[in-house]
């Protein structure tokens, strides 16, 4: 008899859907497991921790591809510590997040200016020299982008 947790138990304890567990298995994040005589997959208890780690990494902004890389490093070089992939990945992800925050602050400030200026009509606002919205800049970027 195979001892372990069935898919539904693992999913429930990890706080994910069974379909998520199956998807992670197809993606190679979770190893395929043996089946009981009745055809049920049975997972070791550590799978719950693995699923929690994956979900936590996603909440921190890591994509599943990035999570897969981090898991590969952990399996290939256990105990790599500061020289492993997590620190370098966290530094890179932090830089991305800080850039997004800076971009969002610019967007927030521009929208506040549009609200304060009483912008009600996008077309009329776009033709006004005092409009705070960056229509001209966006138009040039779009044209440049199309030309490339």
N, C-alpha and C positions, 0 to 999 in steps of 0.2 A: 504494500500500500504506500502511495506517495503522500508524504506529509507536507503541509504548507497551507497557504491561503488561496482560496478561489478568487477569480477575477473580481467578482462583486465585492468580496471582503476587502481586497487590496484597494480597490477604487474608493469604497466607502471610508476606509481608515485614512486614506491619503487626501480625501476631499475632492476627488475628480470623478468624472463619469467613466463607465466601462469603455465607452467608445474612445475616450482619451487614452486609456491604457492600451487599447488595441492600436490606436494611431501611433503612439510612442513606440510600440513594438515594431510596427511596420517601418518606422523611421530609423530603427536601430538604437533607440535610446534605452529601451528595456529589452533584455534578452528574451527570446522565445522560450517558453517553458514546456515541460513535459505535460502530458495529458493523463488523466486518470482513465481507468477502463471505461468509465461513463462518458469520456470525451471532454471533461472539464480541465482547463488549464489550472495548474497549481504553482503558485509563486512562493519564493522564500520571503520571510518577513522583511528582509532588507529592501524589498521592492517598494514598500510603503515609504521608507526614508528616501529612496531614489526619486520617487514621484514628487515628494515634498520638496526636494532639492531642485528638481526641474521647474516646478511651479514658482518657487521662490526666485530662481534666476530669471524667469520670465517676468515676474513682477518688477524686477530691477532693470528691465529693459533689454535683457539678452534675448536674441532670437533663438529658435530651436537649433539652427545650424551652429550658432555660437555655443549653446549649451552642449551640443554633441561634441564640439571640439574640446570644451572644458572637461567633459566626462572622459574623452579619449586620453587627455593628458593625465587625468587622475588614475586611470587604469594602467597606462603605460609607465607612468613614473609616480607611483604612490609615495606620499611624503615629500614631494618636491618642494613644498612650502613656498617661500617667497620667490623661488626661481621657477615655479610652475606657471601654468597658464592663467590662473585666476587673478593674480596681482596685475599682470600686464593687461589682461582683458578688462579688469575693473578700472584701471587707469584710463584706458581707451574709452570705455563706456561712460565714465565720469566726464571726460572731455566732450563727448557727444551730447550728454545731458546738459552740461553747462552752455554749450552752443545753442541748443534748443531753447533753453531758458532765456538767453540773450535775445534770440529771434522773437520769442513770445513777448518779451518786454517791449521790443520795438513795435510789434503789432498792437499790443495793449495801448501804448502811448499814442500811436497813430489813430486808433479807434476812439480813444478819449478825445483827441483833437477834433475828429470828425463830429462827434456828438456835441462838443462844445461849440463848434462852428455852425451847428444846425443843419448839417448835410442831410437832405431828405430825398434827393433825386440823384441817382448815380450819373446820369447823362449830363444834367445841368452842373453838377459838382465837378465833373471831369473837365468841363469847359471853363470853369472859373479859376483864375490865377491864384486865388486865395484858398482854394480847396486843400486841406491837409493830406488828402489821400494821394498816394504816389502813382497816379494813373500813367503819367508820362514815363516814369522809370520802368513800370511793369510792361508797358507797351514796347519799349526799346529792348528789354530783356527777352520778351517773347519773340520779337523779330530776329534778334541775334541768335536765339536758340534755334529758330526754324532754319536759319541760313546755314548753320553748322552741319 
